[in-house]
Amino acid sequence: MARLIYLVGASGVGKDTLLAAARQRYPEWLVAHRYVTRHSGDTENSIALSREEFMARQRAGLFAMSWQAHGLHYGLGIELEAWLARDRVVLVNGSRRALSLARERFGAKLTPVVMTASDEVLGERLRRRGREGEAQIEARLARHRELRDALPEVPRLDNGGSLDATLDALERLVDGEVVA
């Protein structure tokens, strides 16, 4: 049955790491890349576009959905529609800000999931990543706590332990089990 697993969570909580591991363990699941108006290195499953390229693709109707966050443009390609039409499980790194749009666009096929980790684990990951200063890390942790406490109806996926345990929990969620 077609399902779009729409992961949301704070930066550093491990969404991209989980998606990369899911691609390896579950090749029958499809992990969608995002189109984004910034280069993200090798840590994200995304395609970097200039703002002009992004807008041209948007005008051409090549995004199933798009949104803006942190001054950037993000899009999910229309390939999602083809994959879902073929009853595939599709996973994406989504955005809480675009969740209402995703619900409207994908309806019953959408399964939103909030990825979490403890503040200690998330703070350590952000510091190790080395992209932000301490004030920026504290701001990210505050946003993480806000997201963690929001959306009480959405299942949680704790990524504070081993990646294998998180993958096991994700599999149970895809299979329709309630994940605690």
DATA-V828015 format. One record per residue. RES is the residue in one letter. PHI is phi in whole degrees, -180 to 180 (NA if undefined). Layout:
res-><RES/RES>
phi-><PHI/PHI>
//
This chain:
res-><M/A/R/L/I/Y/L/V/G/A/S/G/V/G/K/D/T/L/L/A/A/A/R/Q/R/Y/P/E/W/L/V/A/H/R/Y/V/T/R/H/S/G/D/T/E/N/S/I/A/L/S/R/E/E/F/M/A/R/Q/R/A/G/L/F/A/M/S/W/Q/A/H/G/L/H/Y/G/L/G/I/E/L/E/A/W/L/A/R/D/R/V/V/L/V/N/G/S/R/R/A/L/S/L/A/R/E/R/F/G/A/K/L/T/P/V/V/M/T/A/S/D/E/V/L/G/E/R/L/R/R/R/G/R/E/G/E/A/Q/I/E/A/R/L/A/R/H/R/E/L/R/D/A/L/P/E/V/P/R/L/D/N/G/G/S/L/D/A/T/L/D/A/L/E/R/L/V/D/G/E/V/V/A>
phi-><NA/-63/-144/-111/-87/-110/-82/-127/168/-65/-58/95/-77/105/-60/-68/-63/-64/-64/-64/-68/-63/-61/-75/-78/-124/-64/-76/-81/-109/-104/-80/-89/-105/-97/-145/-89/-162/-82/-116/71/-98/-90/-122/-87/-143/-116/-79/-128/-70/-59/-65/-62/-60/-63/-64/-67/-64/-62/-80/75/-93/-113/-70/-161/-147/-157/-120/-157/55/77/-117/-106/-126/-147/-114/-72/-69/-61/-56/-62/-65/-65/-67/-63/-100/57/-97/-88/-122/-115/-138/-88/-95/-140/-60/-62/-103/-61/-64/-64/-63/-62/-65/-75/-111/52/-66/-75/-86/-124/-75/-141/-96/-87/-133/-161/-66/-58/-64/-65/-64/-59/-63/-63/-65/-66/-65/-65/73/-88/-124/-81/-62/-64/-68/-64/-62/-65/-64/-64/-63/-64/-61/-64/-63/-67/-57/-89/-86/52/-62/-82/-94/-58/-107/-129/-80/-113/-92/-106/-77/-64/-61/-64/-67/-62/-62/-65/-63/-61/-61/-65/-61/-76/93/-81/-79/-101/-93>
//
